[in-house]
Amino acid sequence: QQQQQQDGFTGIRRVRRRLSSKQSATTNDEVRTQARGFSNLCTGETMYCSTCFERLSTRPQFMTPGLLQRWRSWQAGKSLDSCVGLEALARCCMQVASHAATLREVHGLPAGDALHAALLPFDRLAAPPSGAVVALHGTSPAEVSEQLLGSEPFHSAVVSAIGCQAAAAQLFAESTIAALAGRLVLNAAGIQVLGAGRRGLPLRAAGVYVLLSTMNHSCEPSAEMLFGDSSTVMLKTLR
């Protein structure tokens, strides 16, 4: 839930930077945001009022330890070598749903428009060529979609966050899962966080970095990625 609140605050910051066309503050620290024909009033010492904070803190829980274990067991049965698996795609859907909830609750967007706007960051990533088929190790976008639709409390939490059963079904559709998978395959970078794994071993994972994803691959690279004790990536020039 704490991570969920953090994701919500991150979503608000991004939404306000992206959508806000004008902000005006009074001596009472009132901040009125005007964006695309609607406005929202927040009062208090920070940009986010207590009402907004309450909305974020009471959102439903997307994942449980038992559900994560089930996903990982399912993925292990399909392919241990898959870099883009069920959990990665579920986390993408969770992020999209969380941002859609922020757009609905704070800025008043309808569910369908909120979902479309929440998917835009992924749409900006490089995608497979038109007509290309996304191949996942040991599974398929259709199987991943089926698993997500049958995963509780994840499915219900996504529907609640988006605010519309039909819009949530669009997010879980095979075509959407395939589009997300294609972008993850092309843009995800391997992460190795020193000392963050069990017994002090390096934690190996993958993540999508917007600026890093704009760089082209080369068999003779001019830079390399470096990780320290966090998931922050650093680029070191080689020549």
N, C-alpha and C positions, 0 to 999 in steps of 0.2 A: 504493500500500500504506500510505503514511503517513496519507493521508486516511481510508483504511479503518480504521486503528487508532483515529483520532480519532472516527470515527462509532461505533465499538464502545464507547469510553469514554463518549461521550455517552449511548449507549443504556443502559449500566450505571447511570449516575447517575439517569436517568429511571426506570428499573426499580426501583432501590432506593427512590426517593422514593415511587413509586406502590404498590409491593407490600409493602415492609417494614413490619411492624406493631410490631417491637421489635428493638432492637440492644443488645448488652451487650458491653463490652470488659474484658479482664483486664489485669494488669500486664505481660503479654507481648505487648500490642498485638494480641491475638486478637479478631477481630470475628465474631460469629455472627449471621447474619441469619435470622430466623424469619418466614415469610410463607406464608400459605395452606396450612399443613400440612406444609411442607418446610423444610429448613434448609441453609445452605451455610457452610463455615468458610474464612475467609481470614486469613492471618497475614502479618505484616510491618509496616513503618513506615507504609504507607498502607492504605486500605480494600481494595485489590486485591492479591491475592497473586501470586507469580511464576507460579503455574500458570494463573491467569486471564489474566495478561498474555501468556503463551505461546500460549494458545488464540486470543486476539485477533490476535496478530501472524502466526499461521500460517493464517489464513483465506484461502480462494482469492481470486484477483483477479477482480473483477466486470467491469471494463472495460479496454480497451486503446486506444491512440491510433488504431489502424487501425479498430477497431469503432466508435469515436465518429465517425470520418470517414465510415464507411459509413452510419451512422444519419443523419448530417447531409445526406449526398448523397441518401439516400432521401427525407428530409423536404423537401429543396429541390425534388425532382422532383414531390412531391405538392402542397405549398403553402409558399411562403416567408413568408406572412403569418400562419401558425398560431402562436398564443401557447401552445397546449398541444399539443406534438408528441411524437414518438416518444422523443426523449431525455429530456424531462421526465417522461414516464410510466415510462421505464426507471429513472430515478433514484429515483422513488417506490418502485418494486418493490425496488430495491437497499436503500433505507432500511428498508423493511418486513422484508426478509430478514435484514439485519444485526441489527435489534432482535430478531427471532425467534431468531436464533442465540444472542444474549445470554441470552434467557429460557430456552432449552434448556440451554446449557452452564453457566450460573451458578446458575440457579434450578431446573433439573430439570423444566421443563414438557414435556409431550409435544408433538410437532411441530404437531399440529392446534391445540392450545390456545395454543401460542406464536405461531402465525400469527394467530389470532383476536385475541390481546392486542396484537400488533404493529400491527394494522390499526385499533385503537381511536382513536389520535390523528386519523386521517383521518375516521373515523366521526363524530367530534365537530364537524367542519366543516359549514357549511351545505351542503345537498345540493339538487339540482333537485327539483321537485315529483314526487310519485309518478305514474308513467306517462309522464313527459316523456322525450323522446329526445335524447340527447347528440349534437350535431353537431360534428364536427371538420373544420376546413378541409382539403378535398382528400383526406380519408381517413376511416377509421371505427375504432371500438374493435376490430372483428374483424380488420382489417388490421394494427393495432398489435400485437394479441395474436399473430398469425401471425409477425410480424417478431421479436418477443421470443423466441418459442419456437425460432426458427431462428438465434438469435444466440449464438455461442460466442466467448469462454468465459463469457459472461454467464449463459446458461441453466444451465449446469452448476454455476456458482458459487452461483446462487440455490438450486438443488436441494440442494447441499451445505450451505448455511447453514441452510435450513429443516429439513433432515434427513429429508425424506419426499417422494418423487416425486408422490404424490397431492396432498399439501398444496401443493406448488409449482405443480401444474397448476391448483389452485383460484385461486392468486394470478394466474396468467397467463390465466385464463378471461376470455372477452369481457365477462361481467357485471361482474367485478371491475375490469377496465380501464375500462369505461364508468362505474362508480361513482367511481373515482379521477379520471377525466377531468372528470366533472361537478363534483366538488369543486374541482378546480384552476381550471376555468373561472370558478366563482363566487367563489373566494377568493384567487386569485393576484393579486399587486400588482406593477406594473412597477418595476424597479430600474434606477437609473442611478448607477454608481459612478465618480466623477470620477478621471481619470488611470489607470484600471485596464485600459483597452483597448489595442489596438495603437497604437504611436507616441504614447502619452499621451492618446489619445482616451477619452471616457467609455465604460464598459462597460455595455451595455444587456442586461438579463436580466429574469427574473421570479422571484418567491419567494412562499412562503406564510408569513404571520406570524399566529400564533394569536390574539393580542390584537387586531391590526389587522383580522382577518377578522370580529370581532364587531361592527364598526361598520357602520352602514347607509350606503348610497349616497345622495347628495343632489345635485340639480342646482344648488343654492346651498349648497355645503359651508361648514361653520364651521371647518374645519381643512384643512391640506394636508400632504402627505408631503414630507420633505426627506431627501436622502442626501448624505453627505460623501465621504470616501475609503475607505469600507467599505460592506458590505451592511446595516449597522445603519440602521434607519429611525427618523426623528424626526418627531413631529407638532407643527406650529405652528398655534396658534389664529389665526383670521382676524378674529374679532370677539368 
